[in-house]
Amino acid sequence: MAGGKMKKDKQKGPRAPSNHYQGGVTFHKSKGQHILKNPLLVDAIVQKAGIKPTDTILEIGPGTGNLTKKLLEAGKMVIAVELDPRMVLELQRRFQGTPFSNRLKVIQGDVLKTDLPYFDICVANIPYQISSPLTFKLLFHQPSFRCAIIMFQREFAMRLVAQPGDNLYCRLSVNTQFYARVSHLLKVGKNNFRPPPKVDSSVVRIEPRKPRPEVNHKEWDGFIRICFIRKNKTLGSIFKQKNVLSLLEKNYKTLQALQGSQNVSLSGNDDMEIARLGDESMEMDGGMDDDMDMECNEAEGEGEVSEFKNKVISVLKEGKFEEQRASKLSQESFLTLLSMFNKAGIHFS
């Protein structure tokens, strides 16, 4: 153009596909929707699951079906539980008219509120915010299954497999390993997902113990909660706390009165107790915090030392647990101490 400069139009090339889409479906990070996109990783998960051709597989959070397809190829049937109705439609569309259509059952709903059917193996890439409650829901599912292969946020996974003395050893470690054998299988970088999460992940194998430990579940959970009020304080210090002694003494007096009049048995394992343990697990480690929000005041004044406090401390001294710390105790040690408390008439449920 005379007397001036011509403005060149910028040529706009084709826009690169967004990492937030697959098959026309938008993924929402806020809902924990991170779809596994690496086919080699999908193959590795299926291979490590040890799926038999006769297995019924429970898949939690199938998304658009990348893992679902491999599971259908390996097993007899896949039951997929998906909350998002858009993903449900995408799954049905993807497998409609294929040889897999009659071997895939899709359940739309919240897995935490869904009555799960029978399955042999569970494979799941779950929203991280439901990690703890889902773990315990699976552990108490009946009939028991062979194993679960689950993708967790890496730190949560490391807590599941942590051993006594490890920095991440906590109530979650103790409770999970009490009811199941847990092993770490794979570390998964965040770039293996679409869209990528903020943290890395890990794949963990969980095998429920058979037979299930014969303990009162509510009793065990109450005991472990107290031991981990401050996991690096000595048990002697924890069990001298006013609020702990008050709680245990109230239980002690109540149970003494009940046993005297009704001969109450404390060894039962009913379904209500199992359900409560699963619910409490959401608070137990969902925030990745080992320390409960309980007062840590020591009992004040030697003149206030009660007969019940002496009973509690004598149990700890007899088993040489007074100077021990929960962060370093094994499953066997916790069971031994709980048994000693019970023999002294001290209960935690």
C-alpha positions in Angstrom: 0.0 0.0 0.0 1.5 3.4 -1.0 2.9 5.5 1.7 2.5 2.8 4.3 3.2 -0.7 5.3 1.1 -3.7 4.5 0.1 -5.7 7.5 0.6 -9.3 6.9 -2.0 -11.7 8.1 -0.6 -14.3 10.3 -1.2 -17.8 9.0 -2.8 -19.8 11.7 -1.9 -23.4 11.6 -4.1 -26.2 12.9 -4.5 -26.1 16.7 -2.8 -28.9 18.5 -5.3 -31.2 20.2 -5.9 -30.4 23.9 -4.6 -32.8 26.5 -8.0 -32.4 28.2 -9.9 -34.3 25.5 -10.2 -37.8 24.3 -13.0 -39.0 21.9 -14.7 -35.6 22.3 -14.9 -36.0 26.1 -13.5 -33.2 28.3 -11.6 -34.3 31.4 -12.0 -32.3 34.7 -9.0 -32.2 37.0 -11.3 -31.0 39.8 -13.1 -34.4 39.7 -9.8 -36.3 39.7 -10.2 -37.3 36.0 -6.7 -38.1 34.8 -6.8 -40.7 32.0 -3.8 -43.1 31.6 -2.6 -42.5 28.0 0.6 -44.5 27.9 -0.2 -47.9 26.2 3.0 -49.6 27.5 2.0 -48.7 31.1 -1.5 -50.0 30.5 0.0 -53.3 29.3 2.3 -53.4 32.4 -0.6 -52.9 34.8 -2.6 -55.7 33.2 0.4 -58.0 33.1 1.2 -57.5 36.8 -2.4 -58.1 37.8 -2.1 -61.7 36.8 -5.5 -61.9 35.3 -6.9 -65.4 34.4 -9.2 -66.0 31.5 -11.9 -67.0 34.0 -11.7 -63.8 36.1 -14.4 -61.2 36.7 -12.6 -57.9 37.0 -13.9 -54.8 38.8 -12.6 -51.6 37.2 -13.1 -48.4 39.2 -13.0 -45.2 37.2 -12.7 -46.6 33.7 -12.8 -43.2 32.0 -12.9 -43.6 28.2 -11.9 -47.3 28.3 -8.2 -47.4 27.5 -7.5 -49.9 30.3 -11.0 -51.4 30.0 -10.2 -52.8 26.6 -7.0 -54.6 27.8 -8.9 -56.0 30.8 -11.6 -57.4 28.5 -9.0 -59.0 26.4 -7.4 -60.7 29.4 -10.4 -61.7 31.6 -13.9 -63.2 31.3 -15.9 -60.1 32.3 -15.4 -56.5 33.3 -17.7 -54.6 35.7 -16.9 -50.9 35.4 -18.0 -48.4 38.0 -18.0 -44.9 36.7 -19.5 -41.7 38.3 -19.5 -39.4 35.2 -22.4 -40.1 32.9 -20.4 -38.7 29.9 -17.8 -41.4 30.5 -20.5 -44.0 30.8 -21.8 -43.0 27.4 -18.3 -43.0 25.9 -17.7 -46.5 27.2 -20.9 -47.8 25.8 -20.3 -46.2 22.5 -16.7 -47.5 22.3 -17.6 -51.1 22.8 -21.0 -51.3 21.2 -21.1 -53.8 18.4 -17.8 -55.3 19.4 -17.2 -58.8 20.7 -16.6 -57.2 24.1 -20.1 -55.7 24.4 -21.7 -58.7 26.2 -18.7 -59.0 28.6 -18.8 -55.4 29.8 -21.2 -54.3 32.5 -21.2 -50.6 33.3 -22.5 -49.3 36.7 -23.0 -45.5 36.9 -22.6 -44.3 40.4 -20.4 -43.3 43.3 -18.2 -46.4 44.1 -18.2 -45.5 47.8 -22.0 -45.7 47.8 -22.4 -48.7 45.5 -23.0 -52.2 46.6 -20.2 -54.0 44.7 -20.9 -57.4 43.1 -18.7 -60.4 43.2 -15.3 -60.0 41.5 -12.0 -61.8 41.4 -9.6 -58.9 40.8 -10.0 -55.1 41.1 -8.1 -52.8 38.8 -8.5 -49.0 39.4 -7.1 -45.6 38.5 -9.0 -43.7 41.0 -9.6 -40.0 42.0 -7.0 -39.5 44.8 -9.4 -37.9 47.2 -11.2 -41.3 47.7 -8.0 -43.3 48.2 -8.5 -44.1 51.9 -12.2 -44.8 52.1 -12.0 -46.9 48.9 -9.1 -49.0 50.3 -11.0 -49.9 53.4 -14.3 -50.5 51.5 -12.4 -53.1 49.4 -10.6 -54.7 52.4 -14.0 -55.4 54.0 -15.8 -56.5 50.8 -17.4 -59.9 51.0 -16.9 -62.3 49.5 -13.2 -61.6 49.5 -11.3 -61.1 46.2 -7.9 -62.3 45.1 -6.1 -59.0 44.7 -6.5 -55.3 43.8 -4.1 -53.4 41.6 -4.7 -49.7 42.3 -3.1 -46.4 41.1 -2.6 -44.1 44.1 -1.0 -40.7 44.6 2.7 -41.7 45.2 2.9 -40.4 48.8 -0.3 -42.3 49.8 1.0 -45.4 48.2 4.3 -45.1 50.1 2.3 -44.9 53.3 0.5 -48.1 52.5 3.7 -50.0 52.1 5.8 -48.2 54.8 7.5 -50.4 57.5 8.2 -49.7 61.2 10.8 -47.0 61.5 10.0 -45.4 58.0 9.2 -41.7 58.1 5.8 -42.4 56.4 4.8 -45.3 58.7 1.4 -44.3 60.2 -2.0 -45.6 61.1 -2.8 -46.2 57.5 0.2 -48.4 57.1 -0.7 -50.5 60.2 -4.4 -50.9 59.5 -3.9 -51.7 55.8 -1.1 -54.2 56.4 -3.1 -55.8 59.2 -5.8 -56.8 56.8 -3.8 -57.3 53.6 -0.4 -57.9 52.1 0.6 -54.7 50.3 3.4 -54.3 47.7 4.6 -51.5 45.5 4.6 -52.4 41.8 5.3 -49.3 39.6 6.2 -45.7 39.9 4.2 -43.7 37.4 5.2 -40.2 36.3 2.6 -37.5 35.9 3.2 -37.1 32.2 1.7 -40.6 31.6 -1.8 -39.0 32.2 -4.1 -36.7 30.2 -4.3 -34.1 31.7 -1.2 -34.5 33.9 -1.8 -34.3 37.6 0.4 -32.2 39.9 2.1 -35.2 41.5 3.5 -38.6 40.5 1.6 -41.8 41.1 2.3 -45.4 42.1 0.7 -48.7 41.4 0.1 -50.9 44.4 -0.9 -54.6 44.8 -3.3 -55.3 47.7 -4.0 -59.0 48.7 -6.6 -59.4 51.5 -5.3 -61.8 54.2 -7.2 -65.1 54.3 -8.5 -65.9 56.8 -9.2 -62.3 58.0 -7.6 -61.5 61.4 -9.9 -62.6 64.2 -10.1 -59.3 66.1 -12.9 -56.9 67.0 -12.4 -54.3 64.2 -13.7 -51.4 66.2 -11.4 -52.4 69.2 -8.3 -52.6 66.9 -9.0 -49.3 65.3 -9.6 -47.5 68.6 -6.4 -48.9 70.0 -4.3 -47.9 66.9 -5.8 -44.4 66.9 -4.6 -43.8 70.5 -1.1 -45.2 69.8 -0.7 -42.8 66.9 -2.0 -39.7 68.6 1.7 -38.6 68.4 3.5 -41.4 66.7 7.0 -40.3 67.8 6.1 -39.9 71.5 6.5 -42.8 73.8 3.5 -45.0 74.6 4.0 -44.2 78.2 3.6 -40.5 77.6 0.5 -41.0 75.4 -1.3 -43.3 77.8 -0.7 -40.9 80.7 -2.6 -38.1 78.9 -5.7 -37.0 80.8 -8.1 -37.4 77.8 -6.8 -40.9 77.0 -7.1 -42.1 80.6 -10.5 -40.6 81.0 -11.8 -42.3 77.8 -10.3 -45.7 78.8 -11.5 -45.5 82.3 -15.0 -44.6 81.2 -14.9 -47.7 78.9 -13.5 -49.8 81.7 -16.2 -48.9 84.2 -19.0 -49.2 81.6 -17.8 -52.7 80.5 -17.3 -53.8 84.1 -20.9 -52.9 84.9 -22.2 -54.6 81.7 -20.2 -57.7 82.2 -21.3 -58.0 85.8 -25.0 -57.8 84.9 -25.2 -59.3 81.4 -21.9 -61.3 80.9 -21.3 -59.3 77.7 -18.8 -60.8 75.1 -16.4 -58.4 73.5 -15.1 -60.8 70.8 -17.8 -60.3 68.1 -17.0 -58.9 64.6 -20.3 -57.5 63.3 -20.9 -55.7 60.0 -21.7 -52.4 61.7 -18.2 -52.3 63.2 -16.6 -53.0 59.9 -18.6 -50.3 58.2 -17.6 -47.7 60.9 -14.0 -48.6 60.4 -14.2 -47.8 56.7 -16.0 -44.5 57.4 -13.4 -43.5 60.0 -10.6 -44.3 57.6 -11.6 -41.2 55.6 -10.5 -39.0 58.5 -7.7 -41.3 59.4 -5.3 -40.6 56.6 -7.2 -38.7 54.0 -5.3 -35.5 54.9 -2.0 -37.3 55.2 -1.7 -36.3 58.8 -0.5 -38.9 61.4 -1.3 -36.7 64.4 -4.9 -36.6 65.7 -6.2 -33.3 66.9 -6.3 -34.3 70.6 -5.0 -32.5 73.6 -1.6 -33.7 74.7 -1.7 -32.6 78.3 0.0 -34.9 80.8 -2.0 -35.9 83.8 -1.4 -33.1 86.3 -0.3 -33.6 89.9 1.0 -36.7 91.5 -1.9 -36.6 94.0 -4.3 -37.2 91.1 -2.8 -40.5 90.1 -5.6 -42.9 90.0 -5.8 -46.7 90.5 -6.9 -47.0 86.9 -3.8 -45.0 85.7 -1.6 -47.4 87.7 -3.3 -50.3 85.9 -2.7 -48.9 82.5 1.0 -48.1 83.2 1.6 -51.5 84.8 0.5 -53.1 81.5 2.9 -51.0 79.6 5.7 -51.8 82.0 5.0 -55.5 82.1 5.3 -55.7 78.3 8.2 -53.3 78.2 6.2 -50.9 76.0 6.4 -47.8 78.2 9.4 -46.4 76.3 8.4 -47.7 72.9 7.0 -45.5 70.1 4.2 -46.4 67.7 6.4 -45.3 64.8 8.7 -48.3 65.4 6.3 -51.0 66.5 5.4 -54.0 64.3 2.0 -55.6 63.8 3.0 -58.4 66.2 3.9 -55.9 68.9 0.6 -54.0 68.6 -1.3 -57.2 68.8 0.7 -58.3 71.9 0.0 -55.0 73.7 -3.7 -55.0 72.8 -4.0 -58.5 74.1 -2.3 -57.5 77.4 -4.7 -54.5 77.8 -7.7 -56.8 77.1 -6.5 -59.3 79.7 -6.4 -56.4 82.2 -10.0 -55.5 81.3 -9.0 -52.4 79.4 -10.8 -52.1 76.0 -10.8 -49.5 73.2 -14.3 -49.9 71.6 
